[in-house]
Amino acid sequence: MLPDALARLAPVWPSYHHGQLALKVVGMDAGQPAALHLGVLAVVTIGFLVLARARLARHG
């Protein structure tokens, strides 16, 4: 549905992985394992947690 260049970049964004998990429920996902999507979301969450803690430590 996206232009080719954007479709290739889609897996970089967390919203893609949220969408794939939702599509997996109804059997319309891209076929990757749910653990991959959960892992990517966990890494992004931990990354932003580390950034937030570092910023709060500097300004607190």
All heavy atoms as TSV, in Angstrom:
chain	resi	resn	atom	element	x	y	z
A	1	MET	N	N	0.817	-1.177	0.000
A	1	MET	CA	C	0.000	0.000	0.000
A	1	MET	C	C	0.876	1.263	0.000
A	1	MET	O	O	0.467	2.276	-0.500
A	1	MET	CB	C	-0.916	-0.031	1.223
A	1	MET	CG	C	-2.061	0.903	1.121
A	1	MET	SD	S	-3.450	0.463	2.156
A	1	MET	CE	C	-2.857	0.784	3.764
A	2	LEU	N	N	2.050	1.189	0.573
A	2	LEU	CA	C	2.966	2.334	0.606
A	2	LEU	C	C	3.822	2.354	-0.659
A	2	LEU	O	O	4.029	1.319	-1.291
A	2	LEU	CB	C	3.897	2.224	1.806
A	2	LEU	CG	C	3.291	2.366	3.193
A	2	LEU	CD1	C	4.338	2.011	4.249
A	2	LEU	CD2	C	2.768	3.758	3.424
A	3	PRO	N	N	4.368	3.522	-1.008
A	3	PRO	CA	C	5.361	3.552	-2.078
A	3	PRO	C	C	6.542	2.649	-1.702
A	3	PRO	O	O	6.824	2.440	-0.525
A	3	PRO	CB	C	5.790	5.020	-2.125
A	3	PRO	CG	C	4.671	5.775	-1.508
A	3	PRO	CD	C	4.049	4.849	-0.503
A	4	ASP	N	N	7.229	2.142	-2.701
A	4	ASP	CA	C	8.283	1.145	-2.488
A	4	ASP	C	C	9.333	1.593	-1.470
A	4	ASP	O	O	9.723	0.817	-0.597
A	4	ASP	CB	C	8.937	0.787	-3.815
A	4	ASP	CG	C	9.835	-0.421	-3.702
A	4	ASP	OD1	O	9.413	-1.400	-3.053
A	4	ASP	OD2	O	10.944	-0.387	-4.262
A	5	ALA	N	N	9.793	2.833	-1.572
A	5	ALA	CA	C	10.836	3.317	-0.650
A	5	ALA	C	C	10.335	3.315	0.794
A	5	ALA	O	O	11.053	2.905	1.710
A	5	ALA	CB	C	11.279	4.714	-1.051
A	6	LEU	N	N	9.110	3.745	1.004
A	6	LEU	CA	C	8.560	3.751	2.361
A	6	LEU	C	C	8.261	2.343	2.855
A	6	LEU	O	O	8.415	2.056	4.039
A	6	LEU	CB	C	7.294	4.604	2.411
A	6	LEU	CG	C	7.494	6.102	2.247
A	6	LEU	CD1	C	6.156	6.825	2.259
A	6	LEU	CD2	C	8.410	6.655	3.308
A	7	ALA	N	N	7.851	1.468	1.968
A	7	ALA	CA	C	7.560	0.092	2.362
A	7	ALA	C	C	8.822	-0.610	2.865
A	7	ALA	O	O	8.764	-1.428	3.779
A	7	ALA	CB	C	6.954	-0.672	1.193
A	8	ARG	N	N	9.966	-0.271	2.276
A	8	ARG	CA	C	11.223	-0.876	2.727
A	8	ARG	C	C	11.651	-0.336	4.094
A	8	ARG	O	O	12.349	-1.015	4.840
A	8	ARG	CB	C	12.327	-0.649	1.701
A	8	ARG	CG	C	12.237	-1.619	0.549
A	8	ARG	CD	C	13.416	-1.500	-0.393
A	8	ARG	NE	N	12.974	-0.648	-1.497
A	8	ARG	CZ	C	13.622	0.425	-1.938
A	8	ARG	NH1	N	14.766	0.769	-1.411
A	8	ARG	NH2	N	13.145	1.150	-2.916
A	9	LEU	N	N	11.245	0.881	4.422
A	9	LEU	CA	C	11.605	1.488	5.708
A	9	LEU	C	C	10.614	1.156	6.821
A	9	LEU	O	O	10.918	1.361	7.996
A	9	LEU	CB	C	11.678	3.010	5.569
A	9	LEU	CG	C	12.862	3.550	4.793
A	9	LEU	CD1	C	12.738	5.058	4.629
A	9	LEU	CD2	C	14.162	3.212	5.488
A	10	ALA	N	N	9.455	0.645	6.491
A	10	ALA	CA	C	8.398	0.393	7.485
A	10	ALA	C	C	8.860	-0.458	8.672
A	10	ALA	O	O	8.517	-0.136	9.814
A	10	ALA	CB	C	7.188	-0.234	6.807
A	11	PRO	N	N	9.631	-1.528	8.475
A	11	PRO	CA	C	10.030	-2.346	9.627
A	11	PRO	C	C	10.912	-1.635	10.652
A	11	PRO	O	O	11.156	-2.156	11.729
A	11	PRO	CB	C	10.784	-3.512	8.988
A	11	PRO	CG	C	10.239	-3.612	7.612
A	11	PRO	CD	C	9.964	-2.190	7.213
A	12	VAL	N	N	11.371	-0.439	10.342
A	12	VAL	CA	C	12.189	0.319	11.279
A	12	VAL	C	C	11.331	0.894	12.408
A	12	VAL	O	O	11.805	1.064	13.526
A	12	VAL	CB	C	12.927	1.463	10.540
A	12	VAL	CG1	C	13.645	2.379	11.501
A	12	VAL	CG2	C	13.883	0.888	9.521
A	13	TRP	N	N	10.064	1.166	12.145
A	13	TRP	CA	C	9.195	1.853	13.096
A	13	TRP	C	C	8.445	0.868	13.983
A	13	TRP	O	O	7.964	-0.153	13.535
A	13	TRP	CB	C	8.210	2.747	12.352
A	13	TRP	CG	C	8.929	3.733	11.506
A	13	TRP	CD1	C	9.041	3.719	10.148
A	13	TRP	CD2	C	9.700	4.853	11.956
A	13	TRP	NE1	N	9.822	4.764	9.732
A	13	TRP	CE2	C	10.240	5.477	10.807
A	13	TRP	CE3	C	9.972	5.369	13.210
A	13	TRP	CZ2	C	11.043	6.609	10.905
A	13	TRP	CZ3	C	10.774	6.496	13.302
A	13	TRP	CH2	C	11.295	7.105	12.155
A	14	PRO	N	N	8.300	1.198	15.259
A	14	PRO	CA	C	7.559	0.331	16.179
A	14	PRO	C	C	6.109	0.103	15.755
A	14	PRO	O	O	5.558	-0.970	15.996
A	14	PRO	CB	C	7.621	1.079	17.512
A	14	PRO	CG	C	8.839	1.926	17.412
A	14	PRO	CD	C	8.940	2.315	15.966
A	15	SER	N	N	5.493	1.073	15.116
A	15	SER	CA	C	4.095	0.914	14.706
A	15	SER	C	C	3.926	-0.239	13.719
A	15	SER	O	O	2.885	-0.907	13.714
A	15	SER	CB	C	3.548	2.210	14.105
A	15	SER	OG	O	4.330	2.608	12.997
A	16	TYR	N	N	4.942	-0.514	12.907
A	16	TYR	CA	C	4.896	-1.657	11.993
A	16	TYR	C	C	4.777	-2.948	12.798
A	16	TYR	O	O	3.982	-3.823	12.473
A	16	TYR	CB	C	6.155	-1.687	11.118
A	16	TYR	CG	C	6.312	-2.968	10.342
A	16	TYR	CD1	C	5.635	-3.166	9.148
A	16	TYR	CD2	C	7.139	-3.991	10.805
A	16	TYR	CE1	C	5.768	-4.346	8.424
A	16	TYR	CE2	C	7.278	-5.178	10.092
A	16	TYR	CZ	C	6.597	-5.340	8.904
A	16	TYR	OH	O	6.729	-6.507	8.198
A	17	HIS	N	N	5.559	-3.065	13.857
A	17	HIS	CA	C	5.565	-4.282	14.665
A	17	HIS	C	C	4.268	-4.424	15.462
A	17	HIS	O	O	3.759	-5.530	15.622
A	17	HIS	CB	C	6.804	-4.313	15.557
A	17	HIS	CG	C	8.059	-4.332	14.741
A	17	HIS	ND1	N	8.503	-5.462	14.105
A	17	HIS	CD2	C	8.919	-3.342	14.411
A	17	HIS	CE1	C	9.606	-5.179	13.429
A	17	HIS	NE2	N	9.874	-3.900	13.601
A	18	HIS	N	N	3.722	-3.301	15.934
A	18	HIS	CA	C	2.403	-3.347	16.580
A	18	HIS	C	C	1.366	-3.854	15.581
A	18	HIS	O	O	0.534	-4.705	15.904
A	18	HIS	CB	C	1.984	-1.957	17.074
A	18	HIS	CG	C	2.613	-1.560	18.349
A	18	HIS	ND1	N	3.342	-0.417	18.471
A	18	HIS	CD2	C	2.625	-2.148	19.566
A	18	HIS	CE1	C	3.780	-0.313	19.707
A	18	HIS	NE2	N	3.370	-1.354	20.393
A	19	GLY	N	N	1.411	-3.314	14.381
A	19	GLY	CA	C	0.463	-3.725	13.346
A	19	GLY	C	C	0.598	-5.189	12.988
A	19	GLY	O	O	-0.408	-5.890	12.804
A	20	GLN	N	N	1.818	-5.679	12.880
A	20	GLN	CA	C	2.027	-7.089	12.542
A	20	GLN	C	C	1.502	-8.004	13.636
A	20	GLN	O	O	0.943	-9.060	13.357
A	20	GLN	CB	C	3.503	-7.367	12.274
A	20	GLN	CG	C	3.994	-6.802	10.958
A	20	GLN	CD	C	3.242	-7.365	9.776
A	20	GLN	OE1	O	3.164	-8.576	9.582
A	20	GLN	NE2	N	2.669	-6.484	8.996
A	21	LEU	N	N	1.664	-7.601	14.890
A	21	LEU	CA	C	1.108	-8.405	15.985
A	21	LEU	C	C	-0.418	-8.426	15.922
A	21	LEU	O	O	-1.043	-9.469	16.141
A	21	LEU	CB	C	1.585	-7.869	17.338
A	21	LEU	CG	C	3.044	-8.139	17.661
A	21	LEU	CD1	C	3.467	-7.360	18.898
A	21	LEU	CD2	C	3.294	-9.622	17.843
A	22	ALA	N	N	-1.020	-7.290	15.609
A	22	ALA	CA	C	-2.473	-7.236	15.487
A	22	ALA	C	C	-2.951	-8.072	14.297
A	22	ALA	O	O	-3.949	-8.794	14.393
A	22	ALA	CB	C	-2.938	-5.791	15.338
A	23	LEU	N	N	-2.243	-7.999	13.187
A	23	LEU	CA	C	-2.619	-8.772	12.004
A	23	LEU	C	C	-2.425	-10.271	12.229
A	23	LEU	O	O	-3.134	-11.089	11.642
A	23	LEU	CB	C	-1.820	-8.315	10.787
A	23	LEU	CG	C	-2.218	-6.949	10.220
A	23	LEU	CD1	C	-1.198	-6.488	9.192
A	23	LEU	CD2	C	-3.607	-6.999	9.626
A	24	LYS	N	N	-1.459	-10.641	13.065
A	24	LYS	CA	C	-1.219	-12.050	13.366
A	24	LYS	C	C	-2.452	-12.682	14.013
A	24	LYS	O	O	-2.763	-13.842	13.789
A	24	LYS	CB	C	0.008	-12.209	14.260
A	24	LYS	CG	C	0.423	-13.649	14.473
A	24	LYS	CD	C	1.753	-13.746	15.153
A	24	LYS	CE	C	2.923	-13.596	14.237
A	24	LYS	NZ	N	3.025	-14.483	13.111
A	25	VAL	N	N	-3.177	-11.900	14.810
A	25	VAL	CA	C	-4.370	-12.401	15.493
A	25	VAL	C	C	-5.410	-12.883	14.479
A	25	VAL	O	O	-6.078	-13.891	14.708
A	25	VAL	CB	C	-4.968	-11.309	16.407
A	25	VAL	CG1	C	-6.309	-11.721	16.973
A	25	VAL	CG2	C	-3.991	-10.986	17.527
A	26	VAL	N	N	-5.514	-12.184	13.361
A	26	VAL	CA	C	-6.509	-12.548	12.349
A	26	VAL	C	C	-5.893	-13.302	11.173
A	26	VAL	O	O	-6.544	-13.533	10.163
A	26	VAL	CB	C	-7.288	-11.305	11.850
A	26	VAL	CG1	C	-8.140	-10.733	12.954
A	26	VAL	CG2	C	-6.355	-10.264	11.268
A	27	GLY	N	N	-4.615	-13.671	11.298
A	27	GLY	CA	C	-3.963	-14.481	10.281
A	27	GLY	C	C	-3.608	-13.749	8.998
A	27	GLY	O	O	-3.521	-14.357	7.942
A	28	MET	N	N	-3.375	-12.444	9.074
A	28	MET	CA	C	-3.055	-11.678	7.874
A	28	MET	C	C	-1.706	-10.965	7.979
A	28	MET	O	O	-1.460	-9.973	7.303
A	28	MET	CB	C	-4.165	-10.656	7.608
A	28	MET	CG	C	-5.510	-11.281	7.342
A	28	MET	SD	S	-6.790	-10.073	7.007
A	28	MET	CE	C	-6.214	-9.384	5.463
A	29	ASP	N	N	-0.815	-11.477	8.826
A	29	ASP	CA	C	0.488	-10.847	9.015
A	29	ASP	C	C	1.436	-11.229	7.896
A	29	ASP	O	O	1.082	-11.985	6.993
A	29	ASP	CB	C	1.073	-11.239	10.374
A	29	ASP	CG	C	1.318	-12.732	10.481
A	29	ASP	OD1	O	0.426	-13.496	10.068
A	29	ASP	OD2	O	2.382	-13.118	10.979
A	30	ALA	N	N	2.664	-10.718	7.953
A	30	ALA	CA	C	3.671	-10.976	6.921
A	30	ALA	C	C	4.382	-12.314	7.109
A	30	ALA	O	O	5.233	-12.680	6.307
A	30	ALA	CB	C	4.692	-9.846	6.897
A	31	GLY	N	N	4.062	-13.047	8.164
A	31	GLY	CA	C	4.626	-14.376	8.360
A	31	GLY	C	C	5.825	-14.456	9.279
A	31	GLY	O	O	6.364	-15.529	9.498
A	32	GLN	N	N	6.268	-13.337	9.821
A	32	GLN	CA	C	7.391	-13.387	10.762
A	32	GLN	C	C	6.888	-13.861	12.124
A	32	GLN	O	O	5.715	-13.692	12.443
A	32	GLN	CB	C	8.031	-12.003	10.909
A	32	GLN	CG	C	8.638	-11.505	9.634
A	32	GLN	CD	C	8.029	-10.171	9.225
A	32	GLN	OE1	O	6.962	-9.803	9.661
A	32	GLN	NE2	N	8.726	-9.469	8.350
A	33	PRO	N	N	7.778	-14.424	12.936
A	33	PRO	CA	C	7.346	-14.891	14.263
A	33	PRO	C	C	6.983	-13.728	15.183
A	33	PRO	O	O	7.570	-12.644	15.110
A	33	PRO	CB	C	8.564	-15.648	14.790
A	33	PRO	CG	C	9.710	-15.203	13.971
A	33	PRO	CD	C	9.173	-14.725	12.655
A	34	ALA	N	N	6.021	-13.950	16.048
A	34	ALA	CA	C	5.596	-12.927	17.008
A	34	ALA	C	C	6.753	-12.528	17.915
A	34	ALA	O	O	6.855	-11.363	18.321
A	34	ALA	CB	C	4.419	-13.433	17.828
A	35	ALA	N	N	7.643	-13.468	18.219
A	35	ALA	CA	C	8.788	-13.171	19.084
A	35	ALA	C	C	9.681	-12.084	18.474
A	35	ALA	O	O	10.250	-11.269	19.213
A	35	ALA	CB	C	9.598	-14.433	19.346
A	36	LEU	N	N	9.792	-12.049	17.169
A	36	LEU	CA	C	10.583	-11.004	16.506
A	36	LEU	C	C	9.978	-9.637	16.793
A	36	LEU	O	O	10.686	-8.710	17.190
A	36	LEU	CB	C	10.624	-11.245	14.997
A	36	LEU	CG	C	11.186	-10.095	14.174
A	36	LEU	CD1	C	12.684	-9.999	14.351
A	36	LEU	CD2	C	10.817	-10.245	12.724
A	37	HIS	N	N	8.669	-9.515	16.615
A	37	HIS	CA	C	8.001	-8.233	16.829
A	37	HIS	C	C	8.060	-7.828	18.302
A	37	HIS	O	O	8.319	-6.661	18.616
A	37	HIS	CB	C	6.552	-8.307	16.347
A	37	HIS	CG	C	6.449	-8.676	14.903
A	37	HIS	ND1	N	7.006	-7.920	13.898
A	37	HIS	CD2	C	5.867	-9.727	14.298
A	37	HIS	CE1	C	6.768	-8.498	12.731
A	37	HIS	NE2	N	6.080	-9.604	12.960
A	38	LEU	N	N	7.850	-8.777	19.188
A	38	LEU	CA	C	7.930	-8.485	20.623
A	38	LEU	C	C	9.345	-8.080	21.012
A	38	LEU	O	O	9.541	-7.181	21.834
A	38	LEU	CB	C	7.469	-9.691	21.435
A	38	LEU	CG	C	5.979	-10.031	21.308
A	38	LEU	CD1	C	5.692	-11.364	21.981
A	38	LEU	CD2	C	5.126	-8.927	21.880
A	39	GLY	N	N	10.330	-8.738	20.429
A	39	GLY	CA	C	11.725	-8.402	20.710
A	39	GLY	C	C	12.085	-7.001	20.249
A	39	GLY	O	O	12.738	-6.249	20.976
A	40	VAL	N	N	11.652	-6.643	19.051
A	40	VAL	CA	C	11.922	-5.291	18.543
A	40	VAL	C	C	11.264	-4.253	19.441
A	40	VAL	O	O	11.877	-3.244	19.797
A	40	VAL	CB	C	11.435	-5.142	17.083
A	40	VAL	CG1	C	11.456	-3.685	16.645
A	40	VAL	CG2	C	12.274	-5.995	16.150
A	41	LEU	N	N	10.014	-4.503	19.824
A	41	LEU	CA	C	9.308	-3.565	20.693
A	41	LEU	C	C	9.985	-3.463	22.061
A	41	LEU	O	O	10.075	-2.373	22.638
A	41	LEU	CB	C	7.845	-3.963	20.834
A	41	LEU	CG	C	7.019	-3.806	19.559
A	41	LEU	CD1	C	5.642	-4.416	19.744
A	41	LEU	CD2	C	6.930	-2.357	19.131
A	42	ALA	N	N	10.495	-4.569	22.577
A	42	ALA	CA	C	11.205	-4.551	23.859
A	42	ALA	C	C	12.495	-3.744	23.753
A	42	ALA	O	O	12.808	-2.946	24.643
A	42	ALA	CB	C	11.498	-5.972	24.323
A	43	VAL	N	N	13.239	-3.921	22.667
A	43	VAL	CA	C	14.492	-3.182	22.477
A	43	VAL	C	C	14.219	-1.688	22.361
A	43	VAL	O	O	14.924	-0.867	22.963
A	43	VAL	CB	C	15.255	-3.712	21.240
A	43	VAL	CG1	C	16.377	-2.781	20.831
A	43	VAL	CG2	C	15.780	-5.109	21.506
A	44	VAL	N	N	13.196	-1.316	21.615
A	44	VAL	CA	C	12.848	0.105	21.474
A	44	VAL	C	C	12.437	0.680	22.828
A	44	VAL	O	O	12.859	1.778	23.197
A	44	VAL	CB	C	11.718	0.279	20.426
A	44	VAL	CG1	C	11.161	1.695	20.460
A	44	VAL	CG2	C	12.228	-0.072	19.041
A	45	THR	N	N	11.634	-0.064	23.573
A	45	THR	CA	C	11.190	0.392	24.888
A	45	THR	C	C	12.373	0.590	25.828
A	45	THR	O	O	12.486	1.622	26.506
A	45	THR	CB	C	10.196	-0.620	25.494
A	45	THR	OG1	O	9.073	-0.725	24.622
A	45	THR	CG2	C	9.738	-0.187	26.870
A	46	ILE	N	N	13.271	-0.369	25.871
A	46	ILE	CA	C	14.440	-0.267	26.739
A	46	ILE	C	C	15.344	0.891	26.296
A	46	ILE	O	O	15.863	1.636	27.128
A	46	ILE	CB	C	15.207	-1.608	26.769
A	46	ILE	CG1	C	14.366	-2.652	27.504
A	46	ILE	CG2	C	16.575	-1.441	27.412
A	46	ILE	CD1	C	14.865	-4.073	27.351
A	47	GLY	N	N	15.499	1.050	24.993
A	47	GLY	CA	C	16.312	2.153	24.479
A	47	GLY	C	C	15.780	3.509	24.911
A	47	GLY	O	O	16.531	4.374	25.376
A	48	PHE	N	N	14.464	3.702	24.783
A	48	PHE	CA	C	13.889	4.977	25.195
A	48	PHE	C	C	13.885	5.141	26.710
A	48	PHE	O	O	14.009	6.263	27.210
A	48	PHE	CB	C	12.494	5.154	24.606
A	48	PHE	CG	C	12.532	5.631	23.174
A	48	PHE	CD1	C	12.154	4.796	22.149
A	48	PHE	CD2	C	12.970	6.907	22.871
A	48	PHE	CE1	C	12.201	5.221	20.839
A	48	PHE	CE2	C	13.026	7.352	21.560
A	48	PHE	CZ	C	12.638	6.505	20.528
A	49	LEU	N	N	13.776	4.049	27.443
A	49	LEU	CA	C	13.864	4.112	28.900
A	49	LEU	C	C	15.251	4.598	29.321
A	49	LEU	O	O	15.373	5.469	30.191
A	49	LEU	CB	C	13.581	2.746	29.521
A	49	LEU	CG	C	13.769	2.644	31.030
A	49	LEU	CD1	C	12.713	3.473	31.747
A	49	LEU	CD2	C	13.700	1.203	31.477
A	50	VAL	N	N	16.279	4.062	28.684
A	50	VAL	CA	C	17.651	4.475	28.991
A	50	VAL	C	C	17.846	5.955	28.668
A	50	VAL	O	O	18.436	6.712	29.460
A	50	VAL	CB	C	18.666	3.593	28.226
A	50	VAL	CG1	C	20.070	4.173	28.279
A	50	VAL	CG2	C	18.633	2.177	28.765
A	51	LEU	N	N	17.343	6.401	27.512
A	51	LEU	CA	C	17.457	7.814	27.148
A	51	LEU	C	C	16.720	8.710	28.141
A	51	LEU	O	O	17.230	9.758	28.541
A	51	LEU	CB	C	16.911	8.044	25.737
A	51	LEU	CG	C	17.758	7.521	24.591
A	51	LEU	CD1	C	16.998	7.656	23.276
A	51	LEU	CD2	C	19.081	8.248	24.521
A	52	ALA	N	N	15.533	8.316	28.544
A	52	ALA	CA	C	14.748	9.116	29.486
A	52	ALA	C	C	15.439	9.197	30.849
A	52	ALA	O	O	15.495	10.270	31.462
A	52	ALA	CB	C	13.349	8.525	29.636
A	53	ARG	N	N	15.960	8.070	31.306
A	53	ARG	CA	C	16.651	8.079	32.613
A	53	ARG	C	C	17.892	8.957	32.570
A	53	ARG	O	O	18.197	9.663	33.522
A	53	ARG	CB	C	17.018	6.663	33.027
A	53	ARG	CG	C	15.786	5.883	33.458
A	53	ARG	CD	C	16.194	4.581	34.038
A	53	ARG	NE	N	17.017	4.878	35.227
A	53	ARG	CZ	C	17.071	4.124	36.291
A	53	ARG	NH1	N	16.376	3.003	36.324
A	53	ARG	NH2	N	17.818	4.445	37.305
A	54	ALA	N	N	18.620	8.903	31.457
A	54	ALA	CA	C	19.828	9.728	31.324
A	54	ALA	C	C	19.456	11.215	31.334
A	54	ALA	O	O	20.118	12.028	31.984
A	54	ALA	CB	C	20.566	9.378	30.039
A	55	ARG	N	N	18.391	11.552	30.646
A	55	ARG	CA	C	17.961	12.956	30.620
A	55	ARG	C	C	17.481	13.415	31.997
A	55	ARG	O	O	17.803	14.514	32.440
A	55	ARG	CB	C	16.862	13.146	29.594
A	55	ARG	CG	C	16.378	14.569	29.489
A	55	ARG	CD	C	15.414	14.732	28.344
A	55	ARG	NE	N	14.691	15.975	28.417
A	55	ARG	CZ	C	15.135	17.142	27.967
A	55	ARG	NH1	N	16.328	17.212	27.415
A	55	ARG	NH2	N	14.400	18.220	28.062
A	56	LEU	N	N	16.719	12.568	32.670
A	56	LEU	CA	C	16.248	12.927	34.006
A	56	LEU	C	C	17.399	13.048	34.995
A	56	LEU	O	O	17.379	13.892	35.887
A	56	LEU	CB	C	15.223	11.898	34.494
A	56	LEU	CG	C	13.854	11.971	33.817
A	56	LEU	CD1	C	13.003	10.790	34.242
A	56	LEU	CD2	C	13.174	13.279	34.122
A	57	ALA	N	N	18.416	12.224	34.859
A	57	ALA	CA	C	19.570	12.280	35.752
A	57	ALA	C	C	20.340	13.589	35.561
A	57	ALA	O	O	20.857	14.151	36.520
A	57	ALA	CB	C	20.482	11.087	35.505
A	58	ARG	N	N	20.411	14.076	34.339
A	58	ARG	CA	C	21.125	15.332	34.059
A	58	ARG	C	C	20.362	16.545	34.572
A	58	ARG	O	O	20.962	17.522	34.966
A	58	ARG	CB	C	21.355	15.501	32.556
A	58	ARG	CG	C	22.624	14.829	32.079
A	58	ARG	CD	C	22.922	15.179	30.650
A	58	ARG	NE	N	22.119	14.257	29.816
A	58	ARG	CZ	C	21.462	14.615	28.748
A	58	ARG	NH1	N	21.496	15.842	28.301
A	58	ARG	NH2	N	20.772	13.731	28.066
A	59	HIS	N	N	19.036	16.466	34.529
A	59	HIS	CA	C	18.221	17.635	34.883
A	59	HIS	C	C	17.553	17.505	36.248
A	59	HIS	O	O	16.740	18.335	36.604
A	59	HIS	CB	C	17.156	17.869	33.809
A	59	HIS	CG	C	17.736	18.186	32.480
A	59	HIS	ND1	N	18.352	19.400	32.214
A	59	HIS	CD2	C	17.847	17.468	31.341
A	59	HIS	CE1	C	18.783	19.404	30.973
A	59	HIS	NE2	N	18.498	18.240	30.427
A	60	GLY	N	N	17.872	16.467	36.992
A	60	GLY	CA	C	17.211	16.257	38.275
A	60	GLY	C	C	18.059	16.616	39.390
A	60	GLY	O	O	18.217	17.123	40.310
